[in-house]
Amino acid sequence: MSRRVFVVGAGVAGLAAAVEAQRRGARVVLHEAASHAGGRCRSFFDAKLGVTLDNGNHLLLSGNHSTMAYLRAIGAAETLIGPTQPEYPFFDVTSGDAWTIRMSSGRLPRWILDADARVPGTQPADYLPILPLFFAKPGRTIAESVRRTDRVWNLLARPLLRPMLNADPSEASAELAAGLLRETVAQGGQACRPLVARSGLSHAFVEPALRLLQYGGADIRLGSRVAGIGVSGTDSRERVSSLAFEGAAEPVALGPDDGVVLAVPPGAARRVVPGLSAPQASRAIITVHFAADAPTGFPPLTCIVNGMSDWIFAADGRLSVTLACADAWLSTPHEELARLTWLETAKAVRMPAVPMPPWQVVVEEHATFAAVPAQEGLRPATRTRWHNFTLAGDWTATGLPATIEGAIRSGQKAADALLNPSMER
């Protein structure tokens, strides 16, 4: 009989763990507290607009190798779309200026030598002071590592880093920024092509994974919230021996070869595992969806500078706007949020500000852990004190901020730690 792996949590990290465990021959039992899978990376039907929306805008990069491997494994490699070249359109709300960064394909950043490819009004030497950020030391913020107030910083580095870390550079971890930059920018333009889910997050990341798991015989239990763990054994070989679920008459007993991947948010993980070190602070993301078609030729992604917004995503019949590190906007009435956001969006897409199209506001109050040095130090490793119990989630120690790439990588690593004999303690 093959080994069982219990995956608790069906967000992207849990799905990645389940897919990897099943690929390695394990019998997967997948538990999810909600009535749906996907966690913070999913789609839903919005009755107000009458369309399917993503719960938030997620930008992928072509250099996200764990994500690409996951999509290939679940048969969804063609669900991401983006430009064939690493291009980033920008719009400055204050000045009304628009420009496009066109990165060169190879690792050498030849694009900064081209006046038509770099930030307008800058010179190649202006980019050199950003280099120390690639080698940032732990415990420092981006602002402490790169003291800049020029056009390269204000019109390129800050507008990109802020939404990617979901934290302002004044407080964001330079170490996390360095990890992100080394895996993308340092690898050259072909690792930096922006990609988005063509038909929604669930269509790309969730539904194909569930179909694959079901086809492989996985037992998928939605509406099953973990309540605690039972532990047995000696100090040298202590193991998790049972899992308790809310509403269940008895805990689920684990066999001697069974393993567990806990892939739930950090707050839930702390409740299940007493004494667990995990990030405690979070940052919000707000997404405002407008039922409006972008003008012909408007790019699928635009970076916003000097505005309340950070990204504009354009899809068929919809403009979706991201407000990163949005805690300051949580108390703002949704109608006011939509109005203010539309004023910027209309200016960027060259559309009339009045009338405002139908809208919907989606708030993720605890969208990501706070990517600040103090919280980075609380992120736990994949392995735990119990040899058959691992952790997954974008909040674990992936070396990346809270991204889809980090979540998927954590799930793959958690399953690998359970099932790879060479990694046994």
C-alpha positions as CSV (number, residue, x, y, z in Angstrom):
1,M,0.0,0.0,0.0
2,S,1.4,3.4,-1.0
3,R,2.2,6.0,1.6
4,R,-0.5,8.6,2.5
5,V,0.2,12.3,2.6
6,F,-2.3,14.5,4.3
7,V,-2.2,18.0,2.8
8,V,-4.1,20.5,5.1
9,G,-5.0,23.6,3.1
10,A,-5.9,23.8,-0.6
11,G,-4.5,27.2,-1.5
12,V,-1.8,27.3,-4.1
13,A,0.9,26.0,-1.7
14,G,-1.3,23.1,-0.7
15,L,-2.3,22.3,-4.2
16,A,1.4,22.3,-5.3
17,A,2.3,20.0,-2.4
18,A,-0.6,17.6,-3.2
19,V,0.4,17.5,-6.9
20,E,4.0,16.9,-6.1
21,A,3.1,14.2,-3.5
22,Q,0.8,12.4,-6.0
23,R,3.5,12.6,-8.7
24,R,5.8,10.8,-6.3
25,G,3.4,8.0,-5.8
26,A,1.7,9.0,-2.5
27,R,-2.0,8.7,-1.8
28,V,-3.1,12.2,-1.2
29,V,-5.8,13.3,1.2
30,L,-6.5,17.0,0.8
31,H,-8.4,19.0,3.5
32,E,-9.6,22.6,3.0
33,A,-11.5,24.6,5.6
34,A,-13.4,26.7,3.0
35,S,-16.0,25.4,0.6
36,H,-13.6,26.1,-2.3
37,A,-10.0,25.6,-3.2
38,G,-7.5,28.3,-4.2
39,G,-7.2,30.4,-1.0
40,R,-6.0,33.9,-2.0
41,C,-5.5,32.8,-5.6
42,R,-8.9,32.1,-7.0
43,S,-11.8,33.3,-9.1
44,F,-15.4,33.8,-8.2
45,F,-18.6,34.8,-9.9
46,D,-19.6,38.4,-9.0
47,A,-23.4,38.9,-9.2
48,K,-23.1,42.7,-9.2
49,L,-21.0,42.8,-12.4
50,G,-22.3,39.5,-13.8
51,V,-18.8,38.2,-14.5
52,T,-16.2,36.0,-13.0
53,L,-13.5,38.0,-11.2
54,D,-10.2,37.1,-9.6
55,N,-10.0,37.9,-5.9
56,G,-6.9,39.9,-6.7
57,N,-4.5,40.7,-9.5
58,H,-1.5,38.5,-9.6
59,L,1.5,39.2,-11.8
60,L,3.8,36.3,-12.7
61,L,7.2,36.5,-14.3
62,S,8.6,34.2,-17.0
63,G,11.5,33.4,-14.6
64,N,9.2,31.9,-12.0
65,H,10.5,28.4,-12.6
66,S,8.5,26.6,-9.8
67,T,5.3,28.1,-11.1
68,M,6.0,27.1,-14.7
69,A,6.8,23.6,-13.6
70,Y,3.6,23.4,-11.6
71,L,1.5,24.6,-14.5
72,R,3.2,22.0,-16.8
73,A,2.5,19.3,-14.3
74,I,-1.3,20.1,-14.1
75,G,-1.6,20.6,-17.9
76,A,-2.1,24.4,-17.7
77,A,1.1,25.8,-19.2
78,E,-0.9,27.7,-21.9
79,T,-3.1,29.5,-19.4
80,L,-0.7,32.4,-18.9
81,I,-0.4,35.2,-21.5
82,G,1.9,38.2,-21.8
83,P,4.2,40.1,-24.2
84,T,6.8,38.2,-26.1
85,Q,9.4,40.7,-24.9
86,P,10.1,41.9,-21.4
87,E,8.2,45.2,-21.6
88,Y,6.7,47.3,-18.8
89,P,4.4,50.3,-19.7
90,F,4.3,53.1,-17.1
91,F,1.9,56.0,-16.6
92,D,2.7,59.0,-14.3
93,V,-0.6,60.3,-12.8
94,T,0.9,63.6,-11.8
95,S,2.5,64.6,-15.2
96,G,0.4,62.5,-17.5
97,D,3.6,61.1,-19.1
98,A,3.7,57.5,-20.4
99,W,6.7,55.4,-21.3
100,T,7.7,51.8,-21.7
101,I,10.7,50.0,-20.2
102,R,12.0,47.5,-22.7
103,M,14.5,45.2,-21.1
104,S,17.1,43.4,-23.2
105,S,16.9,39.6,-23.4
106,G,20.3,38.6,-22.1
107,R,21.8,39.0,-18.7
108,L,23.7,42.1,-19.6
109,P,21.4,45.1,-19.1
110,R,22.0,46.7,-22.5
111,W,18.6,48.3,-22.3
112,I,19.9,51.0,-20.0
113,L,22.1,52.1,-22.8
114,D,19.1,52.8,-25.0
115,A,17.4,56.1,-24.4
116,D,14.1,54.7,-25.9
117,A,14.2,51.6,-23.6
118,R,15.0,53.2,-20.2
119,V,13.3,55.8,-18.0
120,P,13.0,59.1,-19.9
121,G,15.4,61.7,-18.8
122,T,17.9,59.3,-17.3
123,Q,21.5,58.3,-18.1
124,P,23.1,54.8,-17.9
125,A,25.1,55.8,-14.8
126,D,21.9,56.7,-13.0
127,Y,21.2,52.9,-12.6
128,L,24.4,51.9,-10.9
129,P,23.4,53.0,-7.4
130,I,20.7,50.3,-7.5
131,L,23.3,47.5,-7.6
132,P,23.8,47.3,-3.8
133,L,20.2,46.1,-3.5
134,F,21.1,42.8,-5.2
135,F,23.5,42.1,-2.3
136,A,21.5,43.5,0.5
137,K,22.2,42.3,4.1
138,P,19.6,40.8,6.4
139,G,17.8,43.1,8.8
140,R,17.9,46.2,6.6
141,T,15.1,47.9,4.7
142,I,15.3,48.8,1.1
143,A,15.5,52.5,2.0
144,E,18.5,51.8,4.2
145,S,20.2,49.9,1.4
146,V,19.5,52.2,-1.5
147,R,19.3,55.9,-0.6
148,R,17.8,57.3,-3.7
149,T,15.4,60.1,-4.6
150,D,16.2,60.5,-8.4
151,R,14.1,59.6,-11.4
152,V,15.3,55.9,-11.6
153,W,14.2,55.4,-8.1
154,N,10.9,57.3,-8.2
155,L,9.8,56.3,-11.7
156,L,11.1,52.7,-11.9
157,A,12.5,51.0,-8.8
158,R,10.0,52.1,-6.2
159,P,6.8,51.6,-8.4
160,L,7.9,48.1,-9.2
161,L,9.2,47.0,-5.8
162,R,6.2,48.3,-3.8
163,P,3.5,46.1,-5.3
164,M,5.9,43.1,-5.7
165,L,6.6,43.1,-2.0
166,N,3.3,44.6,-0.9
167,A,5.3,46.9,1.3
168,D,6.7,50.4,0.8
169,P,10.5,50.5,0.3
170,S,10.7,52.7,3.4
171,E,9.9,49.6,5.5
172,A,10.3,46.6,3.2
173,S,13.0,44.0,3.6
174,A,16.0,44.6,1.4
175,E,16.9,40.9,1.8
176,L,13.5,39.9,0.2
177,A,13.9,42.4,-2.5
178,A,17.4,41.0,-3.3
179,G,16.0,37.5,-3.5
180,L,13.4,38.6,-5.9
181,L,15.8,40.6,-8.1
182,R,18.4,37.9,-8.2
183,E,15.9,35.4,-9.6
184,T,14.5,37.8,-12.2
185,V,16.3,40.9,-13.2
186,A,19.8,39.4,-12.6
187,Q,18.8,36.5,-15.0
188,G,18.1,38.9,-17.8
189,G,15.0,40.1,-19.6
190,Q,13.7,36.7,-20.7
191,A,13.2,35.9,-17.0
192,C,11.2,39.1,-16.6
193,R,8.4,38.9,-19.1
194,P,5.2,39.8,-17.3
195,L,2.5,37.1,-17.4
196,V,-1.1,37.0,-16.3
197,A,-3.8,34.3,-16.1
198,R,-5.7,34.6,-19.4
199,S,-9.0,33.3,-18.2
200,G,-8.7,33.8,-14.4
201,L,-6.7,32.4,-11.5
202,S,-8.9,29.4,-10.9
203,H,-8.8,28.4,-14.5
204,A,-5.0,28.5,-14.4
205,F,-4.0,27.3,-11.0
206,V,-6.9,25.6,-9.2
207,E,-9.3,23.7,-11.5
208,P,-6.6,21.8,-13.4
209,A,-4.9,20.8,-10.2
210,L,-8.1,19.5,-8.7
211,R,-8.9,17.5,-11.9
212,L,-5.4,16.0,-11.9
213,L,-5.7,15.1,-8.2
214,Q,-9.1,13.6,-8.6
215,Y,-8.0,11.6,-11.6
216,G,-5.1,10.2,-9.6
217,G,-7.4,9.1,-6.8
218,A,-6.9,11.9,-4.3
219,D,-9.5,12.2,-1.5
220,I,-10.5,15.9,-1.5
221,R,-12.4,17.1,1.5
222,L,-13.7,20.7,1.4
223,G,-15.2,22.3,4.4
224,S,-12.8,20.4,6.6
225,R,-11.0,22.7,9.1
226,V,-8.1,21.3,11.0
227,A,-8.4,21.8,14.8
228,G,-5.2,20.3,16.1
229,I,-2.5,17.6,15.9
230,G,-1.7,14.7,18.1
231,V,1.9,13.8,18.8
232,S,3.5,10.5,19.9
233,G,6.9,8.8,20.1
234,T,10.1,9.4,21.8
235,D,12.1,12.6,21.8
236,S,14.5,11.3,19.2
237,R,11.7,10.0,16.9
238,E,8.7,12.0,17.9
239,R,6.0,12.2,15.2
240,V,2.6,13.6,14.4
241,S,0.2,10.6,14.9
242,S,-3.2,12.2,14.4
243,L,-5.1,15.1,13.0
244,A,-8.3,16.5,14.5
245,F,-10.9,18.3,12.4
246,E,-13.8,20.4,13.5
247,G,-17.0,18.5,13.6
248,A,-15.4,15.1,13.4
249,A,-16.2,12.6,16.1
250,E,-12.7,11.2,16.3
251,P,-9.2,12.4,15.2
252,V,-7.8,10.8,12.0
253,A,-5.0,8.4,13.0
254,L,-1.8,8.5,10.9
255,G,0.0,5.3,10.0
256,P,3.7,4.9,10.7
257,D,4.6,5.9,7.0
258,D,2.0,8.7,6.7
259,G,3.0,12.4,6.4
260,V,1.4,15.8,6.8
261,V,1.9,19.0,4.9
262,L,0.4,21.9,6.8
263,A,-0.4,24.6,4.2
264,V,-2.6,27.1,6.0
265,P,-2.2,30.8,6.7
266,P,0.2,31.7,9.5
267,G,-2.5,32.6,12.0
268,A,-4.1,29.2,11.6
269,A,-0.8,27.4,11.7
270,R,0.0,29.0,15.0
271,R,-3.3,27.8,16.4
272,V,-2.6,24.2,15.2
273,V,1.1,24.1,16.2
274,P,1.7,25.6,19.6
275,G,4.9,27.6,19.8
276,L,5.3,27.9,16.1
277,S,7.3,30.8,14.9
278,A,5.4,32.6,12.1
279,P,4.9,36.1,10.8
280,Q,2.3,38.0,12.9
281,A,1.8,41.2,10.9
282,S,0.1,41.4,7.5
283,R,-0.5,43.9,4.8
284,A,-3.7,44.4,2.8
285,I,-4.4,44.5,-0.9
286,I,-7.4,46.1,-2.5
287,T,-8.6,45.4,-6.0
288,V,-11.1,47.6,-7.8
289,H,-12.7,46.0,-10.9
290,F,-14.5,48.2,-13.5
291,A,-16.8,46.8,-16.1
292,A,-15.2,48.7,-19.0
293,D,-13.3,47.8,-22.1
294,A,-9.8,49.3,-22.5
295,P,-9.1,51.2,-25.7
296,T,-7.7,49.2,-28.6
297,G,-4.0,48.8,-28.1
298,F,-3.9,49.4,-24.4
299,P,-1.5,47.0,-22.8
300,P,-2.7,44.2,-20.5
301,L,-0.6,45.6,-17.7
302,T,0.4,49.2,-16.8
303,C,2.5,50.3,-13.8
304,I,1.2,53.5,-12.2
305,V,3.5,56.1,-10.8
306,N,2.6,58.9,-8.3
307,G,-0.9,57.6,-7.7
308,M,-2.9,55.7,-5.2
309,S,-3.0,52.7,-7.5
310,D,0.0,50.5,-8.4
311,W,-1.2,48.3,-11.4
312,I,-3.9,48.4,-14.0
313,F,-4.7,45.1,-15.6
314,A,-6.8,45.1,-18.8
315,A,-8.8,42.1,-19.9
316,D,-11.9,41.6,-22.1
317,G,-14.6,43.9,-20.7
318,R,-12.8,44.7,-17.5
319,L,-10.2,47.0,-16.1
320,S,-8.8,45.8,-12.7
321,V,-6.8,48.1,-10.5
322,T,-4.5,47.0,-7.7
323,L,-3.8,49.0,-4.5
324,A,-0.8,47.4,-2.8
325,C,0.0,47.8,0.9
326,A,-3.5,49.2,1.2
327,D,-4.0,49.3,5.0
328,A,-4.5,53.0,5.0
329,W,-7.5,52.6,2.6
330,L,-9.3,49.9,4.6
331,S,-11.7,52.3,6.3
332,T,-12.6,54.2,3.1
333,P,-16.1,53.5,1.8
334,H,-16.0,51.3,-1.3
335,E,-17.9,53.8,-3.4
336,E,-15.2,56.5,-2.6
337,L,-12.4,54.0,-3.3
338,A,-14.0,53.3,-6.7
339,R,-14.4,56.9,-7.5
340,L,-10.8,57.9,-6.6
341,T,-9.4,54.9,-8.4
342,W,-11.5,55.5,-11.5
343,L,-10.2,59.1,-11.8
344,E,-6.6,57.7,-12.1
345,T,-7.6,54.8,-14.3
346,A,-9.6,57.0,-16.7
347,K,-6.6,59.3,-17.1
348,A,-4.3,56.4,-17.7
349,V,-6.5,54.7,-20.3
350,R,-7.6,58.0,-21.9
351,M,-11.3,57.5,-21.2
352,P,-13.9,60.0,-19.8
353,A,-14.0,60.2,-16.0
354,V,-17.8,60.5,-16.1
355,P,-19.8,58.4,-16.0
356,M,-18.0,55.9,-13.9
357,P,-18.6,52.4,-15.1
358,P,-20.0,49.6,-12.9
359,W,-17.5,48.6,-10.3
360,Q,-16.7,46.1,-7.6
361,V,-14.2,46.4,-4.7
362,V,-12.4,43.3,-3.4
363,V,-10.5,43.6,-0.1
364,E,-8.0,41.1,1.1
365,E,-7.2,42.6,4.6
366,H,-4.5,40.0,5.3
367,A,-3.3,39.4,1.8
368,T,0.4,38.8,2.6
369,F,2.6,38.7,5.6
370,A,4.4,42.1,6.1
371,A,7.6,41.9,4.1
372,V,9.6,43.8,6.7
373,P,12.9,42.7,8.4
374,A,11.2,41.9,11.7
375,Q,8.7,39.6,10.1
376,E,11.2,38.0,7.8
377,G,13.0,36.7,10.9
378,L,9.8,34.9,12.0
379,R,9.4,32.8,8.9
380,P,9.8,29.1,9.7
381,A,11.6,26.4,7.7
382,T,9.9,23.7,5.8
383,R,10.9,21.0,8.2
384,T,9.6,20.9,11.8
385,R,10.6,19.0,14.9
386,W,8.5,16.1,13.7
387,H,10.0,14.1,10.8
388,N,6.6,13.4,9.2
389,F,5.2,17.0,9.4
390,T,6.2,19.8,7.1
391,L,5.1,23.4,6.5
392,A,4.1,25.1,3.3
393,G,2.9,28.6,2.4
394,D,4.3,31.8,1.0
395,W,4.9,32.9,4.6
396,T,7.5,30.2,5.2
397,A,11.2,30.7,4.6
398,T,11.2,30.7,0.8
399,G,13.6,33.6,0.4
400,L,11.0,35.4,-1.6
401,P,8.2,37.8,-0.6
402,A,4.6,36.5,-0.6
403,T,4.1,35.6,-4.2
404,I,2.6,32.7,-6.2
405,E,6.1,31.6,-7.0
406,G,7.0,31.4,-3.3
407,A,3.8,29.6,-2.4
408,I,4.2,27.0,-5.1
409,R,7.9,26.5,-4.3
410,S,7.1,26.0,-0.6
411,G,4.5,23.3,-1.4
412,Q,6.8,21.4,-3.7
413,K,9.6,21.6,-1.1
414,A,7.3,20.4,1.7
415,A,6.2,17.3,-0.3
416,D,9.8,16.6,-1.3
417,A,11.0,16.8,2.3
418,L,8.5,14.1,3.2
419,L,9.0,11.8,0.3
420,N,12.6,12.1,-0.8
421,P,14.5,9.4,1.0
422,S,17.8,11.2,0.6
423,M,16.4,14.0,2.7
424,E,15.5,11.8,5.7
425,R,17.0,12.9,8.9
